[in-house]
Amino acid sequence: MRLHAAIAVLFFASLAATGARAQCAFDQSVPNANEVLTETQPEVTIDFTDEFRLDDVRVVSLDDKAEWPTDWARPAEEVRQTAFRMAKPLPPGKYLVEWNGYLRRHHHADGGSIAFTVAKPGEIPPATPAVAEPRAAARRGGSGSPYPMLLGAAGRSKDQ
């Protein structure tokens, strides 16, 4: 009886370890997580770590839960990047870019979201300098979290 219990414990522990190693297809984005933008029709770019079947992308207002139209079109084949623009200007507020699809290489569905804010006209966010260098997409990664790619710049150590 104890042998059966030990085998069951090992079996379920191995299943839990497999789930913890599941890969997330998200790599980096513009805007970065929690970024404050002054542009009302930003170009959104999402990069993936592997070839990814992207099924849906949408932008939702966190203030009133409305979905905002974009020029995104579902790709016919797997992609490593997607980019789109808003079809109409976003009013100041908080937004979420959401996506989902399937990561064939790892045999699982995948998806995620990126929160960002559009500032009021003329308002310069406190963390943004008045004259900024052209920005590049920030890599997701870091330590201390099983999902560091969702932490944005806050999840990166200073030496990355």
BAKOL-646169 format. One record per residue (C-alpha): residue in one letter; chain; residue number from 1; z, y, x. Coordinates in Angstrom, 2 decimals. Last residue first. Example, Ala and Ser with C-alpha at 12.3 -4.5 7.8 and 13.67 -1.06 7.14 Angstrom:
<atom><residuo>S</residuo><cadena>A</cadena><num>2</num><zz>7.14</zz><yy>-1.06</yy><xx>13.67</xx></atom>
<atom><residuo>A</residuo><cadena>A</cadena><num>1</num><zz>7.80</zz><yy>-4.50</yy><xx>12.30</xx></atom>
REM end
This chain:
<atom><residuo>Q</residuo><cadena>A</cadena><num>160</num><zz>-18.10</zz><yy>42.79</yy><xx>20.55</xx></atom>
<atom><residuo>D</residuo><cadena>A</cadena><num>159</num><zz>-15.32</zz><yy>43.92</yy><xx>22.93</xx></atom>
<atom><residuo>K</residuo><cadena>A</cadena><num>158</num><zz>-13.50</zz><yy>45.99</yy><xx>20.30</xx></atom>
<atom><residuo>S</residuo><cadena>A</cadena><num>157</num><zz>-13.06</zz><yy>42.98</yy><xx>18.00</xx></atom>
<atom><residuo>R</residuo><cadena>A</cadena><num>156</num><zz>-15.17</zz><yy>42.86</yy><xx>14.90</xx></atom>
<atom><residuo>G</residuo><cadena>A</cadena><num>155</num><zz>-13.72</zz><yy>42.25</yy><xx>11.43</xx></atom>
<atom><residuo>A</residuo><cadena>A</cadena><num>154</num><zz>-13.36</zz><yy>45.93</yy><xx>10.54</xx></atom>
<atom><residuo>A</residuo><cadena>A</cadena><num>153</num><zz>-17.05</zz><yy>46.49</yy><xx>11.30</xx></atom>
<atom><residuo>G</residuo><cadena>A</cadena><num>152</num><zz>-18.05</zz><yy>44.27</yy><xx>8.40</xx></atom>
<atom><residuo>L</residuo><cadena>A</cadena><num>151</num><zz>-15.32</zz><yy>42.02</yy><xx>7.00</xx></atom>
<atom><residuo>L</residuo><cadena>A</cadena><num>150</num><zz>-17.57</zz><yy>39.59</yy><xx>5.12</xx></atom>
<atom><residuo>M</residuo><cadena>A</cadena><num>149</num><zz>-18.95</zz><yy>38.09</yy><xx>8.31</xx></atom>
<atom><residuo>P</residuo><cadena>A</cadena><num>148</num><zz>-15.39</zz><yy>37.26</yy><xx>9.34</xx></atom>
<atom><residuo>Y</residuo><cadena>A</cadena><num>147</num><zz>-15.15</zz><yy>34.42</yy><xx>6.77</xx></atom>
<atom><residuo>P</residuo><cadena>A</cadena><num>146</num><zz>-12.47</zz><yy>32.07</yy><xx>8.15</xx></atom>
<atom><residuo>S</residuo><cadena>A</cadena><num>145</num><zz>-10.62</zz><yy>35.19</yy><xx>9.26</xx></atom>
<atom><residuo>G</residuo><cadena>A</cadena><num>144</num><zz>-8.70</zz><yy>35.98</yy><xx>12.43</xx></atom>
<atom><residuo>S</residuo><cadena>A</cadena><num>143</num><zz>-11.71</zz><yy>36.63</yy><xx>14.59</xx></atom>
<atom><residuo>G</residuo><cadena>A</cadena><num>142</num><zz>-14.83</zz><yy>38.66</yy><xx>14.30</xx></atom>
<atom><residuo>G</residuo><cadena>A</cadena><num>141</num><zz>-18.34</zz><yy>38.69</yy><xx>13.03</xx></atom>
<atom><residuo>R</residuo><cadena>A</cadena><num>140</num><zz>-20.85</zz><yy>40.70</yy><xx>11.09</xx></atom>
<atom><residuo>R</residuo><cadena>A</cadena><num>139</num><zz>-23.37</zz><yy>42.59</yy><xx>13.15</xx></atom>
<atom><residuo>A</residuo><cadena>A</cadena><num>138</num><zz>-23.77</zz><yy>46.29</yy><xx>12.41</xx></atom>
<atom><residuo>A</residuo><cadena>A</cadena><num>137</num><zz>-27.18</zz><yy>47.45</yy><xx>11.28</xx></atom>
<atom><residuo>A</residuo><cadena>A</cadena><num>136</num><zz>-28.39</zz><yy>50.37</yy><xx>13.30</xx></atom>
<atom><residuo>R</residuo><cadena>A</cadena><num>135</num><zz>-27.60</zz><yy>53.98</yy><xx>12.72</xx></atom>
<atom><residuo>P</residuo><cadena>A</cadena><num>134</num><zz>-29.62</zz><yy>56.93</yy><xx>13.90</xx></atom>
<atom><residuo>E</residuo><cadena>A</cadena><num>133</num><zz>-27.12</zz><yy>59.18</yy><xx>15.69</xx></atom>
<atom><residuo>A</residuo><cadena>A</cadena><num>132</num><zz>-24.98</zz><yy>61.28</yy><xx>13.40</xx></atom>
<atom><residuo>V</residuo><cadena>A</cadena><num>131</num><zz>-24.63</zz><yy>65.02</yy><xx>13.02</xx></atom>
<atom><residuo>A</residuo><cadena>A</cadena><num>130</num><zz>-21.87</zz><yy>65.92</yy><xx>10.55</xx></atom>
<atom><residuo>P</residuo><cadena>A</cadena><num>129</num><zz>-19.81</zz><yy>62.93</yy><xx>11.73</xx></atom>
<atom><residuo>T</residuo><cadena>A</cadena><num>128</num><zz>-19.02</zz><yy>60.20</yy><xx>9.15</xx></atom>
<atom><residuo>A</residuo><cadena>A</cadena><num>127</num><zz>-15.42</zz><yy>58.94</yy><xx>8.81</xx></atom>
<atom><residuo>P</residuo><cadena>A</cadena><num>126</num><zz>-14.35</zz><yy>61.86</yy><xx>6.61</xx></atom>
<atom><residuo>P</residuo><cadena>A</cadena><num>125</num><zz>-17.37</zz><yy>61.51</yy><xx>4.27</xx></atom>
<atom><residuo>I</residuo><cadena>A</cadena><num>124</num><zz>-19.54</zz><yy>64.62</yy><xx>4.18</xx></atom>
<atom><residuo>E</residuo><cadena>A</cadena><num>123</num><zz>-19.73</zz><yy>66.06</yy><xx>0.71</xx></atom>
<atom><residuo>G</residuo><cadena>A</cadena><num>122</num><zz>-22.80</zz><yy>68.15</yy><xx>0.08</xx></atom>
<atom><residuo>P</residuo><cadena>A</cadena><num>121</num><zz>-23.84</zz><yy>65.99</yy><xx>-2.86</xx></atom>
<atom><residuo>K</residuo><cadena>A</cadena><num>120</num><zz>-21.03</zz><yy>63.57</yy><xx>-3.89</xx></atom>
<atom><residuo>A</residuo><cadena>A</cadena><num>119</num><zz>-20.76</zz><yy>60.44</yy><xx>-1.77</xx></atom>
<atom><residuo>V</residuo><cadena>A</cadena><num>118</num><zz>-22.50</zz><yy>57.13</yy><xx>-2.56</xx></atom>
<atom><residuo>T</residuo><cadena>A</cadena><num>117</num><zz>-20.11</zz><yy>54.25</yy><xx>-1.87</xx></atom>
<atom><residuo>F</residuo><cadena>A</cadena><num>116</num><zz>-20.71</zz><yy>50.74</yy><xx>-0.54</xx></atom>
<atom><residuo>A</residuo><cadena>A</cadena><num>115</num><zz>-19.62</zz><yy>47.18</yy><xx>-1.32</xx></atom>
<atom><residuo>I</residuo><cadena>A</cadena><num>114</num><zz>-21.69</zz><yy>44.29</yy><xx>0.02</xx></atom>
<atom><residuo>S</residuo><cadena>A</cadena><num>113</num><zz>-21.89</zz><yy>41.01</yy><xx>-1.88</xx></atom>
<atom><residuo>G</residuo><cadena>A</cadena><num>112</num><zz>-22.37</zz><yy>37.32</yy><xx>-1.33</xx></atom>
<atom><residuo>G</residuo><cadena>A</cadena><num>111</num><zz>-24.42</zz><yy>34.26</yy><xx>-1.96</xx></atom>
<atom><residuo>D</residuo><cadena>A</cadena><num>110</num><zz>-24.90</zz><yy>30.67</yy><xx>-0.97</xx></atom>
<atom><residuo>A</residuo><cadena>A</cadena><num>109</num><zz>-25.91</zz><yy>27.42</yy><xx>-2.63</xx></atom>
<atom><residuo>H</residuo><cadena>A</cadena><num>108</num><zz>-25.63</zz><yy>24.36</yy><xx>-0.44</xx></atom>
<atom><residuo>H</residuo><cadena>A</cadena><num>107</num><zz>-27.66</zz><yy>21.86</yy><xx>1.57</xx></atom>
<atom><residuo>H</residuo><cadena>A</cadena><num>106</num><zz>-26.96</zz><yy>23.24</yy><xx>5.06</xx></atom>
<atom><residuo>R</residuo><cadena>A</cadena><num>105</num><zz>-30.62</zz><yy>23.65</yy><xx>6.11</xx></atom>
<atom><residuo>R</residuo><cadena>A</cadena><num>104</num><zz>-31.59</zz><yy>24.34</yy><xx>2.49</xx></atom>
<atom><residuo>L</residuo><cadena>A</cadena><num>103</num><zz>-29.48</zz><yy>27.49</yy><xx>2.19</xx></atom>
<atom><residuo>Y</residuo><cadena>A</cadena><num>102</num><zz>-29.91</zz><yy>28.35</yy><xx>-1.49</xx></atom>
<atom><residuo>G</residuo><cadena>A</cadena><num>101</num><zz>-29.82</zz><yy>31.68</yy><xx>-3.26</xx></atom>
<atom><residuo>N</residuo><cadena>A</cadena><num>100</num><zz>-27.53</zz><yy>34.48</yy><xx>-4.26</xx></atom>
<atom><residuo>W</residuo><cadena>A</cadena><num>99</num><zz>-27.31</zz><yy>38.23</yy><xx>-3.82</xx></atom>
<atom><residuo>E</residuo><cadena>A</cadena><num>98</num><zz>-25.00</zz><yy>41.08</yy><xx>-4.82</xx></atom>
<atom><residuo>V</residuo><cadena>A</cadena><num>97</num><zz>-25.15</zz><yy>44.72</yy><xx>-3.70</xx></atom>
<atom><residuo>L</residuo><cadena>A</cadena><num>96</num><zz>-22.01</zz><yy>46.45</yy><xx>-5.00</xx></atom>
<atom><residuo>Y</residuo><cadena>A</cadena><num>95</num><zz>-21.62</zz><yy>50.11</yy><xx>-5.83</xx></atom>
<atom><residuo>K</residuo><cadena>A</cadena><num>94</num><zz>-18.99</zz><yy>52.86</yy><xx>-5.86</xx></atom>
<atom><residuo>G</residuo><cadena>A</cadena><num>93</num><zz>-19.77</zz><yy>56.36</yy><xx>-7.07</xx></atom>
<atom><residuo>P</residuo><cadena>A</cadena><num>92</num><zz>-21.97</zz><yy>59.41</yy><xx>-6.70</xx></atom>
<atom><residuo>P</residuo><cadena>A</cadena><num>91</num><zz>-25.11</zz><yy>59.05</yy><xx>-8.81</xx></atom>
<atom><residuo>L</residuo><cadena>A</cadena><num>90</num><zz>-27.72</zz><yy>56.58</yy><xx>-7.59</xx></atom>
<atom><residuo>P</residuo><cadena>A</cadena><num>89</num><zz>-31.29</zz><yy>57.82</yy><xx>-7.53</xx></atom>
<atom><residuo>K</residuo><cadena>A</cadena><num>88</num><zz>-33.97</zz><yy>55.72</yy><xx>-9.25</xx></atom>
<atom><residuo>A</residuo><cadena>A</cadena><num>87</num><zz>-35.92</zz><yy>52.60</yy><xx>-8.25</xx></atom>
<atom><residuo>M</residuo><cadena>A</cadena><num>86</num><zz>-33.37</zz><yy>51.83</yy><xx>-5.50</xx></atom>
<atom><residuo>R</residuo><cadena>A</cadena><num>85</num><zz>-34.99</zz><yy>50.57</yy><xx>-2.37</xx></atom>
<atom><residuo>F</residuo><cadena>A</cadena><num>84</num><zz>-35.56</zz><yy>47.06</yy><xx>-1.02</xx></atom>
<atom><residuo>A</residuo><cadena>A</cadena><num>83</num><zz>-35.24</zz><yy>44.90</yy><xx>2.07</xx></atom>
<atom><residuo>T</residuo><cadena>A</cadena><num>82</num><zz>-34.88</zz><yy>41.15</yy><xx>2.55</xx></atom>
<atom><residuo>Q</residuo><cadena>A</cadena><num>81</num><zz>-34.40</zz><yy>39.22</yy><xx>5.75</xx></atom>
<atom><residuo>R</residuo><cadena>A</cadena><num>80</num><zz>-34.44</zz><yy>35.64</yy><xx>7.07</xx></atom>
<atom><residuo>V</residuo><cadena>A</cadena><num>79</num><zz>-36.74</zz><yy>34.43</yy><xx>4.29</xx></atom>
<atom><residuo>E</residuo><cadena>A</cadena><num>78</num><zz>-37.63</zz><yy>31.24</yy><xx>2.41</xx></atom>
<atom><residuo>E</residuo><cadena>A</cadena><num>77</num><zz>-40.82</zz><yy>31.33</yy><xx>0.38</xx></atom>
<atom><residuo>A</residuo><cadena>A</cadena><num>76</num><zz>-42.32</zz><yy>33.12</yy><xx>-2.64</xx></atom>
<atom><residuo>P</residuo><cadena>A</cadena><num>75</num><zz>-40.02</zz><yy>36.12</yy><xx>-2.22</xx></atom>
<atom><residuo>R</residuo><cadena>A</cadena><num>74</num><zz>-38.25</zz><yy>37.51</yy><xx>-5.31</xx></atom>
<atom><residuo>A</residuo><cadena>A</cadena><num>73</num><zz>-39.19</zz><yy>41.15</yy><xx>-5.70</xx></atom>
<atom><residuo>W</residuo><cadena>A</cadena><num>72</num><zz>-36.84</zz><yy>44.06</yy><xx>-4.96</xx></atom>
<atom><residuo>D</residuo><cadena>A</cadena><num>71</num><zz>-38.01</zz><yy>47.49</yy><xx>-6.21</xx></atom>
<atom><residuo>T</residuo><cadena>A</cadena><num>70</num><zz>-34.55</zz><yy>48.26</yy><xx>-7.56</xx></atom>
<atom><residuo>P</residuo><cadena>A</cadena><num>69</num><zz>-33.04</zz><yy>48.98</yy><xx>-10.99</xx></atom>
<atom><residuo>W</residuo><cadena>A</cadena><num>68</num><zz>-29.30</zz><yy>49.64</yy><xx>-11.23</xx></atom>
<atom><residuo>E</residuo><cadena>A</cadena><num>67</num><zz>-26.95</zz><yy>47.26</yy><xx>-13.08</xx></atom>
<atom><residuo>A</residuo><cadena>A</cadena><num>66</num><zz>-24.17</zz><yy>49.04</yy><xx>-14.97</xx></atom>
<atom><residuo>K</residuo><cadena>A</cadena><num>65</num><zz>-20.56</zz><yy>47.94</yy><xx>-14.41</xx></atom>
<atom><residuo>D</residuo><cadena>A</cadena><num>64</num><zz>-19.27</zz><yy>51.50</yy><xx>-15.13</xx></atom>
<atom><residuo>D</residuo><cadena>A</cadena><num>63</num><zz>-17.53</zz><yy>52.44</yy><xx>-11.87</xx></atom>
<atom><residuo>L</residuo><cadena>A</cadena><num>62</num><zz>-18.37</zz><yy>49.32</yy><xx>-9.87</xx></atom>
<atom><residuo>S</residuo><cadena>A</cadena><num>61</num><zz>-22.06</zz><yy>50.12</yy><xx>-10.27</xx></atom>
<atom><residuo>V</residuo><cadena>A</cadena><num>60</num><zz>-24.17</zz><yy>46.99</yy><xx>-9.74</xx></atom>
<atom><residuo>V</residuo><cadena>A</cadena><num>59</num><zz>-27.09</zz><yy>46.44</yy><xx>-7.38</xx></atom>
<atom><residuo>R</residuo><cadena>A</cadena><num>58</num><zz>-29.02</zz><yy>43.18</yy><xx>-7.73</xx></atom>
<atom><residuo>V</residuo><cadena>A</cadena><num>57</num><zz>-30.56</zz><yy>40.44</yy><xx>-5.63</xx></atom>
<atom><residuo>D</residuo><cadena>A</cadena><num>56</num><zz>-31.57</zz><yy>37.02</yy><xx>-6.95</xx></atom>
<atom><residuo>D</residuo><cadena>A</cadena><num>55</num><zz>-33.11</zz><yy>33.75</yy><xx>-5.80</xx></atom>
<atom><residuo>L</residuo><cadena>A</cadena><num>54</num><zz>-33.27</zz><yy>34.10</yy><xx>-2.02</xx></atom>
<atom><residuo>R</residuo><cadena>A</cadena><num>53</num><zz>-34.25</zz><yy>30.80</yy><xx>-0.43</xx></atom>
<atom><residuo>F</residuo><cadena>A</cadena><num>52</num><zz>-32.76</zz><yy>31.28</yy><xx>3.04</xx></atom>
<atom><residuo>E</residuo><cadena>A</cadena><num>51</num><zz>-34.13</zz><yy>30.60</yy><xx>6.52</xx></atom>
<atom><residuo>D</residuo><cadena>A</cadena><num>50</num><zz>-31.09</zz><yy>30.99</yy><xx>8.72</xx></atom>
<atom><residuo>T</residuo><cadena>A</cadena><num>49</num><zz>-28.63</zz><yy>33.67</yy><xx>9.87</xx></atom>
<atom><residuo>F</residuo><cadena>A</cadena><num>48</num><zz>-29.58</zz><yy>36.10</yy><xx>7.10</xx></atom>
<atom><residuo>D</residuo><cadena>A</cadena><num>47</num><zz>-30.35</zz><yy>39.81</yy><xx>7.28</xx></atom>
<atom><residuo>I</residuo><cadena>A</cadena><num>46</num><zz>-29.85</zz><yy>42.15</yy><xx>4.30</xx></atom>
<atom><residuo>T</residuo><cadena>A</cadena><num>45</num><zz>-31.56</zz><yy>45.54</yy><xx>4.17</xx></atom>
<atom><residuo>V</residuo><cadena>A</cadena><num>44</num><zz>-30.95</zz><yy>48.25</yy><xx>1.58</xx></atom>
<atom><residuo>E</residuo><cadena>A</cadena><num>43</num><zz>-33.04</zz><yy>51.40</yy><xx>1.69</xx></atom>
<atom><residuo>P</residuo><cadena>A</cadena><num>42</num><zz>-30.97</zz><yy>54.20</yy><xx>0.25</xx></atom>
<atom><residuo>Q</residuo><cadena>A</cadena><num>41</num><zz>-31.90</zz><yy>56.16</yy><xx>-2.86</xx></atom>
<atom><residuo>T</residuo><cadena>A</cadena><num>40</num><zz>-28.93</zz><yy>58.54</yy><xx>-3.26</xx></atom>
<atom><residuo>E</residuo><cadena>A</cadena><num>39</num><zz>-28.49</zz><yy>59.30</yy><xx>0.45</xx></atom>
<atom><residuo>T</residuo><cadena>A</cadena><num>38</num><zz>-25.01</zz><yy>60.58</yy><xx>1.34</xx></atom>
<atom><residuo>L</residuo><cadena>A</cadena><num>37</num><zz>-23.68</zz><yy>57.12</yy><xx>2.09</xx></atom>
<atom><residuo>V</residuo><cadena>A</cadena><num>36</num><zz>-20.13</zz><yy>55.84</yy><xx>2.56</xx></atom>
<atom><residuo>E</residuo><cadena>A</cadena><num>35</num><zz>-20.00</zz><yy>52.37</yy><xx>4.16</xx></atom>
<atom><residuo>N</residuo><cadena>A</cadena><num>34</num><zz>-17.65</zz><yy>49.79</yy><xx>2.65</xx></atom>
<atom><residuo>A</residuo><cadena>A</cadena><num>33</num><zz>-19.64</zz><yy>46.85</yy><xx>4.06</xx></atom>
<atom><residuo>N</residuo><cadena>A</cadena><num>32</num><zz>-22.63</zz><yy>47.99</yy><xx>6.15</xx></atom>
<atom><residuo>P</residuo><cadena>A</cadena><num>31</num><zz>-25.53</zz><yy>49.69</yy><xx>4.44</xx></atom>
<atom><residuo>V</residuo><cadena>A</cadena><num>30</num><zz>-27.60</zz><yy>48.20</yy><xx>5.96</xx></atom>
<atom><residuo>S</residuo><cadena>A</cadena><num>29</num><zz>-26.73</zz><yy>44.56</yy><xx>6.40</xx></atom>
<atom><residuo>Q</residuo><cadena>A</cadena><num>28</num><zz>-25.71</zz><yy>41.77</yy><xx>8.75</xx></atom>
<atom><residuo>D</residuo><cadena>A</cadena><num>27</num><zz>-25.56</zz><yy>37.96</yy><xx>9.05</xx></atom>
<atom><residuo>F</residuo><cadena>A</cadena><num>26</num><zz>-25.29</zz><yy>36.31</yy><xx>5.64</xx></atom>
<atom><residuo>A</residuo><cadena>A</cadena><num>25</num><zz>-26.28</zz><yy>32.62</yy><xx>5.49</xx></atom>
<atom><residuo>C</residuo><cadena>A</cadena><num>24</num><zz>-22.69</zz><yy>31.36</yy><xx>5.27</xx></atom>
<atom><residuo>Q</residuo><cadena>A</cadena><num>23</num><zz>-22.19</zz><yy>27.97</yy><xx>6.85</xx></atom>
<atom><residuo>A</residuo><cadena>A</cadena><num>22</num><zz>-19.82</zz><yy>25.33</yy><xx>5.53</xx></atom>
<atom><residuo>R</residuo><cadena>A</cadena><num>21</num><zz>-17.22</zz><yy>24.37</yy><xx>8.14</xx></atom>
<atom><residuo>A</residuo><cadena>A</cadena><num>20</num><zz>-14.26</zz><yy>24.71</yy><xx>5.78</xx></atom>
<atom><residuo>G</residuo><cadena>A</cadena><num>19</num><zz>-15.92</zz><yy>22.39</yy><xx>3.28</xx></atom>
<atom><residuo>T</residuo><cadena>A</cadena><num>18</num><zz>-16.24</zz><yy>19.63</yy><xx>5.89</xx></atom>
<atom><residuo>A</residuo><cadena>A</cadena><num>17</num><zz>-12.57</zz><yy>20.00</yy><xx>6.86</xx></atom>
<atom><residuo>A</residuo><cadena>A</cadena><num>16</num><zz>-11.50</zz><yy>19.56</yy><xx>3.22</xx></atom>
<atom><residuo>L</residuo><cadena>A</cadena><num>15</num><zz>-13.57</zz><yy>16.40</yy><xx>2.90</xx></atom>
<atom><residuo>S</residuo><cadena>A</cadena><num>14</num><zz>-12.07</zz><yy>15.00</yy><xx>6.11</xx></atom>
<atom><residuo>A</residuo><cadena>A</cadena><num>13</num><zz>-8.57</zz><yy>15.68</yy><xx>4.79</xx></atom>
<atom><residuo>F</residuo><cadena>A</cadena><num>12</num><zz>-9.44</zz><yy>13.88</yy><xx>1.55</xx></atom>
<atom><residuo>F</residuo><cadena>A</cadena><num>11</num><zz>-10.52</zz><yy>10.74</yy><xx>3.45</xx></atom>
<atom><residuo>L</residuo><cadena>A</cadena><num>10</num><zz>-7.57</zz><yy>10.84</yy><xx>5.85</xx></atom>
<atom><residuo>V</residuo><cadena>A</cadena><num>9</num><zz>-5.10</zz><yy>11.08</yy><xx>2.95</xx></atom>
<atom><residuo>A</residuo><cadena>A</cadena><num>8</num><zz>-6.85</zz><yy>8.24</yy><xx>1.10</xx></atom>
<atom><residuo>I</residuo><cadena>A</cadena><num>7</num><zz>-6.80</zz><yy>6.04</yy><xx>4.22</xx></atom>
<atom><residuo>A</residuo><cadena>A</cadena><num>6</num><zz>-3.08</zz><yy>6.70</yy><xx>4.69</xx></atom>
<atom><residuo>A</residuo><cadena>A</cadena><num>5</num><zz>-2.37</zz><yy>5.87</yy><xx>1.04</xx></atom>
<atom><residuo>H</residuo><cadena>A</cadena><num>4</num><zz>-4.34</zz><yy>2.62</yy><xx>1.31</xx></atom>
<atom><residuo>L</residuo><cadena>A</cadena><num>3</num><zz>-2.47</zz><yy>1.65</yy><xx>4.49</xx></atom>
<atom><residuo>R</residuo><cadena>A</cadena><num>2</num><zz>0.84</zz><yy>2.43</yy><xx>2.80</xx></atom>
<atom><residuo>M</residuo><cadena>A</cadena><num>1</num><zz>0.00</zz><yy>0.00</yy><xx>0.00</xx></atom>
REM end
